[in-house]
Amino acid sequence: MSERHKYIGKSINRIEDHRFLTGTGCFVDDVVLPNMANMAVLRSSHAHAHINSINLSAANDSDGVIDVFSASNLGFKQPEIPIRLAPLAGFENFLQHPLAEEKVRYVGEPVAVVVAEDRYLAEDAVSKIQVDYEILDAVTNIDSALTDTIILHDRPSTNIATSYTVGRGNLDYAFKKAAYIRKEKFTTNRHSACPLETRGLIAEFDETGRNLRLEGSVKVTWFNRQHLAKAFNLKEESVVLIEHDVGGGFGSRGELYPEDYLVPIASSRCGRPVKWVEDRRENLISANHSRDIVCVLEIAAKSDGSILGMRADVKGDLGAYIRTNGGVVPSKAAQFLPGPYRVPAFFCSVQALVTNKTPVGTLRGPGRFEANFCRERLLDLMATDLEIDPAEIRRRNLLMPSELPYRIGELVPGDQDATYDHGNYGAALERLLDETSYYDWIKNQGKCDNNGRFLGLGLACFIESSAAGPPETARIKILPDGRVEVCTGASAMGQGTETALAQICAEVLEIPIDGIIVRHGSTDLLENGGGTFHSRNTVMAGNATRIAAENICDRALQIAALRWNTSKDSLSYSGGAVRRSDGEVLSLSRLSTFDELEADGSFDNKKKISWSYGAHAALVAVDPETGAIEVLRYVLTEEIGRALNPAMVRGQAVGGVVQGLGGTMLDHMIYDNSGQLITGTLADYLLPTSDIVPKDITAIALEDAPSKLNPMGFKGAGEGGIVAVAAAVSNAVCQALKTKQTNITSLPITPALICKSLNRAKTNDS
């Protein structure tokens, strides 16, 4: 292969960026269909209330209104929104209907729908709907949910949606033998993914032909198609979900929500295409939240810091209903608590509870972000207690290459074969220590800079799974004009899917990349697809594309052999063409004129997932007067097996760090005692801006341990940048304030939290 056809491993510019930067992208709100109506949703203004009555008459009589409906006049039994991931026992009792029926259980729950000629008229009419509520006391935290004094759902008569225990090893022996034991309670804040583009859908429901076309879908379109077809009693092939450009996802976009049912219902009722696009207020109160766990974690160790065992109790606040993939958050928090360390004995009890809050789903690094914060804080506390350097205590406990692969045990019910694959965790830590000049710097821990701010450098290690789920599919076709079309079941939500798959296709076919078109995510492209989640695109869709491209080469040889009336084995393929020993050449475009030149590919990892790993370091300055924290420098290493596009890998890592800084120091969904969200605007729910982003973020992608579970050696690289940020920053802040005996056990780390801790230290000193 010539150098000009080598694309894997090169930092080429993203193909999709041209249309984004020139304003020629097509997002769902850009789509305008003939005779299209608009939908607005009346959402509950109360967290917990009985619905005594709903009066739709004034809205019905409003100008431009086409239809108004609530659960009472739907005319059919509402479907339940299914669970896609972590369908833990008991969750089936807490599923959500698209419209509230007799009771509302969170602020933002859909109560009624208006369809009008335009969005403004629809919103005006929504304000005229009259609902008679009988307000009930709200359950707004885990402690009150556990008492079952106020019950959200009639059946079962408890707020505990599921409860189970997992573990491995002899825990009693570990704690009996331990020279050191410490227990801490950790709390993580409730987040919103807050993508730049809010959710939106356009439905065309053809009642005559019993067909449904839904535009604006993303992420897992084949899964969603299957369940929407069942909900509306349609043949699966009669339902088409179309993915347009998407302005970010981060776990919250693309799961099934009430609106995925309400927009098709609205179209069916009025016989017209119907569009719905949420505003930012709707997004903050009704799109999935995440995080929000309480973890009591206890560690047992030898006097030299060698871990003997851990036991934990994880409680997750999943909001008012269990929907989509909310159970992933507490279950993965439990699974990832041991991390990349040698923990011979581990036990964890898990409880998922319902409260009168917006339901929970996944958010970038679900469970991992939380688990790493809890564990890495406890490791630093242990290091301080035992007077061992934080880097050294990690070095002593990280699993060695000789111990890998390492079966972690069934730490999520049903996940019996979870096994870390091969690697060198210690090498990733050492690379981080070298990059930060750690041993030259640590003498400055807790000292002040020229502005009187305390300085601290914090460490954290992590391990991250990737590429789970169903097989992924691809189809490659040589078009009449010579261009190459790649269709994939994977979705694109801003992570560079088009560029990544084009790079693989171009290298395998040995053709210029600028002649490749990548189409993604829509169910009319392929018979089936897996979709995008769990950092799976490069591994799953990448290998499916590779297989399809290899099949194109083979198909090209077959067509050429028939054309030349010779044996396929006597021909060769290179440089985008089939070649004969006498020098005759047939290009792919020429071969496509003789017969259809198209091939499929499918990749199935047989549930053998890859594990990336690495370490984070944060250098911070803390102002003792104001409690303000500045992150001066951030460094991370991540072993990803093989970098398909190093620039995109770095972009993912840096973006993850920035998003993680928001989750560590800013993002916080705060509810009052009545269940009202009091951070429901971007003036109150704070996101990271340039003033908190460090000027120096160093993201190092390691390629020393290519995955043995797929032929291209890839591991996921979408979440390693975020999963250990809270851990590293909180450790850095505590190192900076170590003379003040600061102990951070809750997020976010706000100036108020720092000042409170410092004031407590002053009181103790006095």
Order of alpha helices (4+ residues) and beta strands (2+ residues): alpha-beta-beta-alpha-beta-beta-beta-alpha-beta-alpha-beta-alpha-beta-beta-beta-beta-alpha-beta-alpha-beta-alpha-beta-beta-beta-alpha-beta-alpha-alpha-beta-beta-alpha-alpha-beta-beta-beta-alpha-beta-alpha-beta-beta-beta-alpha-beta-beta-beta-alpha-beta-alpha-alpha
